[in-house]
């Protein structure tokens, strides 16, 4: 970081020059020397990064000067240098906001040097963090990230815009693979909570017996194995957003606890009697129909109305028309770039095949299909024959939506076809479909698919 500005306010001209010379040995430091408080205050428009003040000045006390500086810039570090040895004075200055108090002796120059280096490192780190946060916001610019121009997706854009402008709870619904977590992140990182944590929790991935401790944390000794305090997901998200994915998978016992947390805006860690206040935004997601879950007694009605907030329903890919081709091009360009391959185009027949396919796995499936086609293609144009998977799954007996198969049945069909294609290599299929190996093994063990 260049031009790190340092103000030195010292009424002893010789000593002031010594300090200035010593600090100026660092090329990154731009040092300004003042013999009185008035001159220092007149130059504050230069926005110094740190100010070193002699405790006894001719026109104003060092403490008063600190007050004047802090009134204009509360966060600026103030270092006092003085022969004053009264510990009560030192403690008083530190309590009132001084960064450090350095005694005048033979080591003053080195102590000041090291102190300013620490401040500079902190400032640099904060700037880097802020730059990363800006980059993160740009990364989640939803109109660039959620690709498409269809009427169906534009309706979602309108609702996302509304969600960004306030802190209302948001409930996102849509089939598996439609991008629900992506929407949740886009809302958070474009909202006024963008600088605070975004904590995602997959409710279906946490064992029932661990759910409460994962969400709300626990104290040391709360149960066997609790060797130290652990902060739960809600407390981790304090000030920011907690995203509860697959909320419909929460059992009724945890639903009642969630209801209380959302009503009271506080949690109690396991093994504790202390309430921890929360300032969170809640975003939930599910591929199930929550109203139907309420009617079937699987989901609490009072919790449903507590979390529903602003509902955003993401359209399935088959209803997004030409967005399929836009997304396919995006995924092929991305894959080719990551793998140092020449960018590819799509033949007319390949485009027609994509547009006529139902995509039960939605965007996630499209990405897998396109990446495989990039690998299978012998040239720079992807042809219909390169869509090995699409040709197989387009079989009417297997994927005709008129058969009204469930999503689980469609997923089983997809996994079966991939296993056949990759010689029953579960690891490769898991990689291609972007799913866990355990998911495939569970489907095999339960008899949902046969190998």
Long-range contacts (C-beta under 8 A, 24 or more apart in sequence): 1-28, 1-120, 1-123, 1-124, 1-127, 2-28, 3-28, 3-30, 4-28, 4-29, 4-30, 4-49, 4-120, 4-123, 5-30, 5-32, 5-46, 5-47, 5-48, 5-49, 5-50, 6-30, 6-31, 6-32, 6-48, 6-49, 6-50, 6-51, 6-52, 6-116, 7-32, 7-34, 7-40, 7-43, 7-48, 7-50, 7-51, 7-52, 8-32, 8-33, 8-34, 8-51, 8-52, 9-34, 9-35, 9-36, 9-37, 9-40, 9-51, 9-52, 9-53, 9-54, 9-57, 9-62, 9-65, 10-34, 10-35, 10-52, 10-54, 10-81, 11-35, 11-36, 11-54, 11-56, 11-57, 11-58, 12-54, 18-109, 19-52, 19-81, 19-108, 19-109, 19-112, 22-109, 22-112, 22-113, 23-112, 23-113, 23-116, 26-113, 28-120, 29-116, 36-60, 37-64, 37-65, 37-68, 40-65, 40-69, 41-65, 41-68, 41-69, 44-69, 44-72, 44-73, 47-73, 48-76, 49-76, 49-77, 49-119, 49-120, 49-123, 50-76, 50-77, 50-78, 50-79, 50-99, 50-116, 50-119, 50-120, 51-76, 51-77, 51-78, 51-79, 52-79, 52-80, 52-81, 52-112, 53-78, 53-79, 53-80, 53-81, 54-80, 54-81, 54-82, 55-80, 55-81, 55-82, 55-84, 55-89, 56-82, 56-84, 62-93, 63-92, 63-93, 63-96, 66-93, 66-96, 66-97, 66-98, 67-96, 70-97, 77-119, 79-112, 79-115, 79-116, 81-108, 81-112, 133-194, 133-195, 136-189, 136-194, 137-189, 137-190, 137-194, 139-189, 140-185, 140-186, 140-188, 140-189, 140-190, 141-186, 141-190, 142-183, 142-186, 142-187, 142-190, 145-182, 145-186, 146-179, 146-182, 146-183, 146-186, 147-323, 147-326, 147-327, 147-330, 148-320, 148-323, 148-326, 148-327, 149-322, 149-323, 149-326, 150-315, 150-319, 150-320, 150-321, 150-322, 150-323, 152-315, 152-319, 152-320, 152-321, 152-323, 153-315, 153-320, 153-323, 155-315, 156-183, 156-312, 156-313, 156-314, 156-315, 159-310, 159-312, 160-186, 160-187, 160-312, 162-310, 163-187, 163-191, 163-310, 163-312, 164-190, 164-191, 165-191, 167-191, 167-192, 167-193, 167-281, 168-309, 168-310, 169-281, 169-282, 169-283, 169-284, 169-306, 169-307, 169-308, 169-309, 169-310, 170-281, 170-282, 170-283, 170-284, 170-309, 170-310, 170-311, 170-312, 171-247, 171-283, 171-284, 171-285, 171-286, 171-290, 171-307, 171-308, 171-309, 171-310, 171-311, 171-312, 172-283, 172-284, 172-285, 172-286, 172-311, 172-312, 172-313, 172-314, 173-285, 173-286, 173-287, 173-288, 173-289, 173-290, 173-311, 173-312, 173-313, 173-314, 174-285, 174-287, 174-313, 174-314, 174-315, 174-316, 175-287, 175-314, 175-316, 175-360, 175-362, 175-407, 176-287, 176-361, 176-362, 176-364, 176-407, 176-411, 177-317, 177-361, 177-362, 177-363, 177-364, 177-365, 178-314, 178-315, 178-316, 178-317, 178-362, 178-363, 179-314, 179-362, 179-363, 180-245, 180-285, 180-287, 180-314, 181-243, 181-245, 181-285, 183-312, 183-314, 184-241, 184-243, 184-245, 184-283, 184-285, 185-243, 187-241, 187-283, 188-240, 188-241, 188-243, 188-281, 188-283, 191-241, 191-281, 193-239, 193-240, 193-241, 193-281, 196-237, 196-238, 196-239, 196-240, 196-241, 197-236, 197-237, 197-238, 197-239, 197-240, 197-241, 198-237, 198-240, 198-241, 198-243, 199-233, 199-236, 199-237, 199-240, 199-241, 199-242, 199-243, 200-243, 200-245, 201-233, 201-242, 201-243, 201-244, 201-245, 202-245, 202-246, 203-244, 203-245, 203-246, 203-247, 203-249, 203-250, 204-245, 204-246, 204-249, 208-251, 208-254, 211-250, 211-251, 211-254, 212-254, 212-257, 212-270, 213-270, 215-254, 215-257, 215-258, 215-267, 216-257, 216-261, 216-267, 216-268, 216-269, 216-270, 217-267, 217-269, 217-270, 218-269, 218-270, 218-271, 218-272, 219-269, 219-270, 219-271, 219-272, 220-271, 221-271, 222-269, 222-270, 222-271, 222-272, 223-270, 223-271, 226-270, 226-271, 229-269, 232-267, 232-269, 234-261, 234-267, 234-278, 234-280, 235-267, 235-269, 235-276, 235-278, 237-280, 238-278, 238-279, 238-280, 239-279, 239-280, 240-280, 240-281, 241-280, 241-281, 241-282, 241-283, 242-280, 242-281, 242-282, 242-283, 243-283, 243-284, 243-285, 244-282, 244-283, 244-284, 244-285, 245-284, 245-285, 245-286, 246-285, 246-286, 246-287, 247-284, 247-285, 247-286, 247-290, 247-307, 248-286, 248-288, 248-290, 248-293, 248-298, 248-299, 249-286, 252-298, 252-300, 255-299, 255-300, 255-303, 256-300, 256-303, 258-303, 259-300, 259-302, 259-303, 259-306, 262-303, 262-306, 262-307, 263-306, 282-307, 282-309, 287-407, 316-359, 316-362, 317-359, 317-362, 317-363, 317-365, 317-366, 318-357, 318-358, 318-359, 321-355, 322-355, 324-354, 324-355, 324-359, 324-366, 325-351, 325-354, 325-355, 327-363, 327-366, 327-367, 328-354, 328-366, 328-370, 331-366, 331-367, 331-370, 331-371, 332-370, 332-371, 332-373, 332-374, 332-382, 335-370, 335-371, 335-374, 336-374, 339-374, 341-374, 342-380, 343-380, 344-374, 344-377, 344-380, 344-381, 344-382, 345-380, 345-381, 345-382, 346-381, 346-382, 347-381, 347-382, 347-383, 347-384, 349-383, 349-384, 350-382, 350-383, 350-384, 350-386, 350-387, 352-384, 353-384, 353-387, 353-390, 353-391, 353-394, 354-387, 354-390, 356-394, 357-390, 357-393, 357-394, 358-399, 358-401, 360-399, 360-401, 360-407, 360-410, 360-411, 360-414, 361-410, 361-411, 361-414, 361-433, 364-433, 364-434, 365-414, 365-433, 367-434, 368-432, 368-433, 368-434, 371-432, 372-432, 388-421, 389-417, 389-418, 389-421, 392-417, 392-421, 393-417, 408-448, 411-443, 412-443, 412-448, 412-449, 415-440, 415-443, 415-449, 416-449, 416-450, 416-451, 419-449, 419-451, 424-451
